[in-house]
Structure formats: C-alpha cells, structure tokens
Amino acid sequence: MAARILDGNKIREQIMSELAGEIRELKAAGITPGLAAVLVGQNPASQIYVRNKVKTCQSLGLYSEKIEMPSSATAGDLLKQVDQLNRRDDVDGILIQLPLPPQVDAAAALEAVDPAKDVDGLHPVNMGYLMSGRPCLAPCTPAGVVEILRRSQIVLAGARALVIGRSNLVGKPLAMLLLREHATVTIAHSKTRELPALARQADILVGAMGKPAFVTAEFIKPGATVIDVGINRLSTAEEIRRLYHDPSEPLRRLEAKGAVLVGDVQPEDVREKAGAFTPVPGGVGPLTIAMLMVNTVRAAARRRAVRTQNGLACEK
C-alpha cells in the first residue's frame, strides 16, 4: 500500500479558515491584530519570506508593517527599533527576520523583543514556558508539525517519536511539544551512535538536520509517520544523481527550473516504507506562516484578555 501524503497546503487552508473567523470576532470587539516584520539588509531569501508574511497578513485582514533597515545597521539601531515596537499598542507581534548581518548579535536582538509579542517563539521566556508546560507562543515550524500530526489523526499519545536535529528553531521545541502530547520522545543528532537502528524504533520520525536526503530506507520503520522539515536546494546534476535512485524526473525539473528542492528525507525511500509522510515542497513549509498568523492573533487576544470562540488562537 502506498504511503499516505500529509498535505500541508490543505491543512494550512483549514487553519487559515478557522483563524479568519477568530479575526472577525476580534475586529467586532474593536481589536485588529498587528504584526511588524523587521528586515535588516538585502538578503533575497529574507525579502521573499517577509513579503509572503506581510501578504498573508493582508489576506486575513491583519494590520502588517514591514520595517527595512540597511545592511550597515548596528546592534544599537536594531535594539532601538525593537524598543519602539515593544511600546506600540497597535503592534501585537514582532518578527525579526533571520539571518542578521554579522555585526548584529541575533540572540541579543531576539531577547530584546517583549515576550508577549514574540510571535516567533524564540525569546528565552517563551522557551522556558514551553519547557515547563506553561501556555506560550511556541516556535512556528514545530507548532506546525504538531498541527499536521493532530489534523491527520496520527496517534501521538504513547507513540515513540525520534527528532533528528537539536536546533533551537525546530528540534528542541518540537521535542517539548511532542512531550506535551504524551509521546515518548528522543532527540538525535550528529553524535548519536547507531542512528539508523534507533530511528527504526520510531513510530514518528522527524528529519530536521538540514542535510539533503539524509534519512534513507534504513532509518524508516515500515508504516511509520515521517515528517520532513528540511528544505534543501539542489542545483547540479551530480547532486541529483548521487541522492536519487532514479534521477530522471528530478533531472528534468532541474533542466526546467534550474534547481530541485529536496528535504532531509530520501523521497523515493519514504514513499516505499512509510505509512504517512510530508512531502517537500508542500508539507511542513506551508504551516510555518500559518502558525505565525496564529501566534499573532494569539498575542493580540492575550494582551487584551480576550478569548475567541473556537480556541485556536487562545489555549483552552
């Protein structure tokens, strides 16, 4: 039986539809959630990401603001800008787009954001709340992974979950979120011994290490649910031939588009061995911006002690 594809685009639309109803409730109460995105420098990928986030805000009827700073901006310049946003009542969420130029300390910038407006969920206060099981603004990509699992009726309670990757952006917070769902969680990384054997014990396997097609058939327990967080761009035929068993189709895509996206999971192997999996693209990626919108609405509701009806943006 072919593995079930967990369609991130479909789940994203479900979340956005539910969220639109909550936004209407808030607006009826005189509250328009607002998101400010701070972009430092001219990184092309960052410009695209910020543009997509602002566009999504506009489609939902949220207030959005893009603040562009030059590549020469100092740490002091950025901290001053963050302080101004912290003080503004019309801004419920502050997003500092990473990466930042080398002269700016990213950790210090993220810590300067008011935790109540930290819609990326990266402030130490929110990380601490996540660790201790308290309500918090959780990092968007890990929160999106949990939404995919929940809405796809993947059983989490009692399941063995292995997260390969220990970053603060994905691996660590995802492990905490899965623990909240009563999964038994292991975090693996580059120093883990006998990793394929460990992975084969997992009912839920997450690839989040940023290595193209690293998770192969020997990692996957037959019938397991495999979540692929990685997004890696292949730009040469040599890379494609090395990573794919049958490179003919990706080579055609390379010729047509100039690049091929692949996750951290070998796409042919996962289709053959998994019970369900997220594709790349179209899996986890669409949920990241959706959960940023959820966090923005959640922050707006919390700051004003308002609870919306269906509870998506405020924990029950």
C-alpha positions as CSV (number, residue, x, y, z in Angstrom):
1,M,0.0,0.0,0.0
2,A,1.3,3.4,-0.9
3,A,2.2,5.8,1.9
4,R,-0.3,8.5,2.7
5,I,0.8,12.0,1.8
6,L,0.2,14.6,4.6
7,D,-0.8,17.6,2.5
8,G,0.5,20.7,4.3
9,N,-1.3,23.1,1.9
10,K,-4.7,21.5,2.7
11,I,-4.0,21.8,6.5
12,R,-2.8,25.3,6.1
13,E,-6.1,26.3,4.4
14,Q,-8.1,24.7,7.3
15,I,-6.1,26.7,9.9
16,M,-6.4,29.9,7.9
17,S,-10.2,29.5,7.5
18,E,-10.6,28.9,11.3
19,L,-8.3,31.8,12.0
20,A,-10.3,34.2,9.8
21,G,-13.4,33.6,12.0
22,E,-11.4,34.5,15.1
23,I,-10.1,37.6,13.5
24,R,-13.7,38.6,12.7
25,E,-14.5,38.1,16.4
26,L,-11.6,40.3,17.5
27,K,-12.4,43.0,15.0
28,A,-16.0,43.1,16.2
29,A,-14.6,43.8,19.7
30,G,-12.5,46.6,18.2
31,I,-9.2,44.7,18.1
32,T,-7.2,44.4,14.9
33,P,-4.1,42.2,15.5
34,G,-0.9,43.7,14.1
35,L,2.4,42.2,13.0
36,A,5.6,44.2,12.4
37,A,8.4,42.4,10.5
38,V,11.9,43.8,10.8
39,L,14.2,43.1,7.9
40,V,17.9,44.1,8.1
41,G,19.9,44.1,4.9
42,Q,19.2,42.9,1.4
43,N,19.2,39.1,1.7
44,P,17.0,38.0,-1.3
45,A,15.5,34.9,0.5
46,S,14.7,37.0,3.6
47,Q,13.0,39.6,1.4
48,I,10.8,36.9,-0.1
49,Y,9.9,35.5,3.3
50,V,9.0,38.8,4.7
51,R,6.9,39.7,1.7
52,N,5.0,36.5,1.9
53,K,4.3,37.1,5.6
54,V,3.1,40.6,5.1
55,K,0.9,39.4,2.1
56,T,-0.6,36.7,4.3
57,C,-1.5,39.3,7.0
58,Q,-3.2,41.4,4.4
59,S,-5.2,38.4,3.1
60,L,-6.5,37.8,6.6
61,G,-7.3,41.4,7.4
62,L,-4.5,41.9,9.9
63,Y,-2.5,45.0,10.3
64,S,1.0,44.5,9.0
65,E,4.1,46.6,8.7
66,K,7.5,45.9,7.1
67,I,10.4,47.8,8.6
68,E,13.5,47.7,6.4
69,M,16.9,48.6,7.8
70,P,20.2,48.9,5.9
71,S,22.9,46.2,6.0
72,S,25.1,48.7,7.9
73,A,22.6,48.9,10.8
74,T,24.3,48.4,14.1
75,A,23.1,46.3,17.1
76,G,22.1,49.6,18.8
77,D,20.0,50.7,15.8
78,L,18.1,47.4,15.8
79,L,17.6,47.4,19.6
80,K,16.2,51.0,19.4
81,Q,13.8,49.9,16.7
82,V,12.6,46.9,18.7
83,D,12.1,49.1,21.8
84,Q,9.9,51.3,19.8
85,L,7.8,48.4,18.6
86,N,7.6,47.0,22.1
87,R,5.9,50.3,23.2
88,R,3.4,50.4,20.4
89,D,-0.1,49.2,21.3
90,D,-1.1,48.6,17.6
91,V,1.7,46.0,17.2
92,D,0.9,42.6,18.8
93,G,3.7,40.6,17.1
94,I,7.3,41.5,16.4
95,L,9.2,39.4,13.9
96,I,13.0,39.9,13.4
97,Q,13.8,38.1,10.1
98,L,17.0,36.0,10.4
99,P,19.8,35.9,9.4
100,L,21.1,39.2,10.6
101,P,24.3,40.9,9.4
102,P,27.4,39.8,11.3
103,Q,27.8,43.0,13.3
104,V,24.4,42.4,15.0
105,D,24.0,39.9,17.8
106,A,21.0,37.8,16.9
107,A,20.5,36.4,20.4
108,A,20.5,39.9,21.9
109,A,18.1,41.2,19.3
110,L,15.6,38.3,19.9
111,E,15.9,38.7,23.7
112,A,15.0,42.4,23.3
113,V,11.5,41.6,22.0
114,D,8.7,41.8,24.5
115,P,7.9,38.1,25.2
116,A,4.2,38.9,24.9
117,K,4.9,40.0,21.3
118,D,7.4,37.2,20.5
119,V,5.5,35.6,17.7
120,D,8.5,33.6,16.6
121,G,8.5,31.9,20.0
122,L,12.3,32.3,20.3
123,H,12.6,34.5,23.4
124,P,14.1,32.7,26.4
125,V,10.9,33.4,28.4
126,N,8.7,31.6,25.8
127,M,11.3,28.8,25.5
128,G,11.2,28.4,29.3
129,Y,7.4,28.3,29.4
130,L,7.5,25.7,26.7
131,M,9.9,23.6,28.7
132,S,7.8,23.9,31.8
133,G,4.5,23.2,30.1
134,R,3.0,26.6,30.6
135,P,1.0,28.4,27.8
136,C,3.4,30.2,25.5
137,L,4.0,31.5,22.0
138,A,5.7,28.4,20.5
139,P,8.1,28.5,17.5
140,C,6.1,28.3,14.3
141,T,7.6,25.4,12.4
142,P,7.4,22.9,15.4
143,A,3.9,24.1,16.1
144,G,3.0,23.5,12.5
145,V,4.4,19.9,12.7
146,V,2.1,19.2,15.6
147,E,-0.9,20.6,13.8
148,I,-0.1,18.3,10.8
149,L,0.0,15.3,13.1
150,R,-3.1,16.2,15.0
151,R,-5.2,17.0,12.0
152,S,-4.0,13.9,10.1
153,Q,-5.2,11.7,13.0
154,I,-1.7,10.4,13.8
155,V,-1.8,8.9,17.3
156,L,0.7,10.8,19.5
157,A,-0.1,9.6,23.0
158,G,2.2,6.7,23.7
159,A,3.9,6.9,20.3
160,R,7.7,6.7,20.1
161,A,9.0,9.8,18.4
162,L,12.5,10.5,17.2
163,V,13.6,14.0,16.2
164,I,16.8,14.1,14.3
165,G,18.1,17.6,14.9
166,R,18.6,19.6,18.1
167,S,18.3,23.2,16.9
168,N,16.6,25.9,19.0
169,L,14.4,26.7,16.0
170,V,13.0,23.2,15.4
171,G,14.5,20.1,17.2
172,K,14.3,21.1,20.8
173,P,11.0,22.9,20.8
174,L,9.4,20.2,18.7
175,A,10.5,17.6,21.3
176,M,8.8,19.6,24.0
177,L,5.6,20.0,22.0
178,L,5.5,16.2,21.4
179,L,6.0,15.5,25.0
180,R,3.0,17.7,25.7
181,E,1.0,15.3,23.5
182,H,2.3,12.4,25.6
183,A,4.6,10.9,23.0
184,T,7.8,9.3,24.2
185,V,10.5,11.5,22.6
186,T,14.2,11.0,21.7
187,I,16.4,13.7,20.2
188,A,19.2,12.5,18.0
189,H,22.0,14.5,16.3
190,S,25.3,14.2,14.5
191,K,27.0,12.5,17.5
192,T,24.3,9.9,18.1
193,R,25.6,6.3,17.8
194,E,23.8,3.7,15.6
195,L,21.3,6.3,14.4
196,P,19.6,4.2,11.7
197,A,18.9,1.4,14.3
198,L,17.5,4.0,16.7
199,A,15.3,5.6,14.0
200,R,13.8,2.2,13.1
201,Q,12.2,2.1,16.5
202,A,10.3,5.3,15.9
203,D,6.5,5.4,15.2
204,I,7.0,9.1,14.3
205,L,10.3,10.1,12.7
206,V,11.2,13.8,12.1
207,G,14.1,14.9,9.9
208,A,15.3,18.3,10.9
209,M,19.0,18.5,10.4
210,G,19.4,20.3,7.1
211,K,21.1,17.5,5.2
212,P,19.6,16.6,1.9
213,A,18.1,13.1,1.7
214,F,20.0,12.1,4.8
215,V,17.2,9.9,6.1
216,T,17.1,6.8,3.9
217,A,15.2,3.5,3.9
218,E,17.4,2.0,6.6
219,F,16.1,4.7,9.1
220,I,12.4,4.1,8.5
221,K,10.3,1.6,10.4
222,P,7.7,0.1,8.0
223,G,4.5,2.0,8.4
224,A,6.0,4.9,10.4
225,T,4.9,8.5,10.0
226,V,7.8,10.6,8.6
227,I,7.9,14.3,9.0
228,D,10.4,16.1,6.7
229,V,11.3,19.6,7.9
230,G,14.3,20.1,5.6
231,I,14.3,22.3,2.5
232,N,17.5,21.9,0.5
233,R,18.1,23.2,-3.0
234,L,20.0,21.0,-5.4
235,S,21.4,22.9,-8.4
236,T,23.7,20.3,-10.1
237,A,23.0,17.1,-11.9
238,E,25.8,15.4,-9.9
239,E,24.0,16.1,-6.6
240,I,20.7,14.7,-8.0
241,R,22.4,11.5,-9.4
242,R,24.0,10.9,-6.0
243,L,20.8,11.3,-4.0
244,Y,18.1,9.8,-6.2
245,H,17.8,6.1,-7.2
246,D,16.0,7.1,-10.4
247,P,17.2,10.7,-11.2
248,S,15.3,11.0,-14.5
249,E,12.4,13.1,-13.2
250,P,14.4,15.4,-10.9
251,L,16.9,15.9,-13.7
252,R,14.0,17.1,-15.9
253,R,12.9,19.5,-13.2
254,L,16.5,20.8,-12.8
255,E,16.6,21.5,-16.5
256,A,13.3,23.3,-16.5
257,K,13.7,25.3,-13.3
258,G,17.4,25.4,-12.6
259,A,17.0,23.8,-9.1
260,V,15.3,20.9,-7.3
261,L,14.0,21.0,-3.8
262,V,14.6,18.0,-1.6
263,G,14.0,17.5,2.1
264,D,16.1,15.8,4.7
265,V,14.4,12.5,3.8
266,Q,15.1,10.5,0.7
267,P,11.8,11.0,-1.2
268,E,11.7,7.6,-3.0
269,D,12.5,5.6,0.1
270,V,9.9,7.3,2.3
271,R,7.1,6.6,-0.3
272,E,8.0,2.9,-0.2
273,K,8.4,2.4,3.6
274,A,6.4,5.0,5.5
275,G,2.8,4.8,6.4
276,A,2.4,8.5,6.0
277,F,4.8,11.4,5.2
278,T,5.1,15.1,4.5
279,P,6.4,15.9,1.0
280,V,8.9,18.6,0.1
281,P,7.7,21.0,-1.0
282,G,4.1,21.1,0.2
283,G,4.4,19.5,3.6
284,V,5.7,21.4,6.7
285,G,6.6,24.6,4.9
286,P,3.1,26.0,4.4
287,L,2.4,25.6,8.1
288,T,5.2,27.9,9.2
289,I,3.5,31.1,8.1
290,A,0.1,29.8,9.1
291,M,1.3,29.3,12.7
292,L,2.9,32.8,12.6
293,M,-0.6,34.2,11.9
294,V,-2.0,32.0,14.8
295,N,0.7,33.4,17.1
296,T,-0.1,37.0,16.1
297,V,-3.8,36.6,16.8
298,R,-3.0,34.7,20.0
299,A,-0.7,37.5,21.1
300,A,-3.4,40.1,20.4
301,A,-6.1,38.2,22.3
302,R,-3.8,37.6,25.3
303,R,-2.7,41.1,25.6
304,R,-6.3,42.2,25.9
305,A,-7.5,39.1,27.9
306,V,-9.9,38.1,25.2
307,R,-10.9,34.5,24.4
308,T,-12.1,33.6,21.0
309,Q,-14.9,31.0,20.5
310,N,-13.1,28.1,18.8
311,G,-9.9,28.4,20.9
312,L,-7.4,28.1,18.0
313,A,-5.7,31.4,19.0
314,C,-6.1,31.0,22.7
315,E,-5.4,27.8,24.6
316,K,-8.4,26.3,26.2
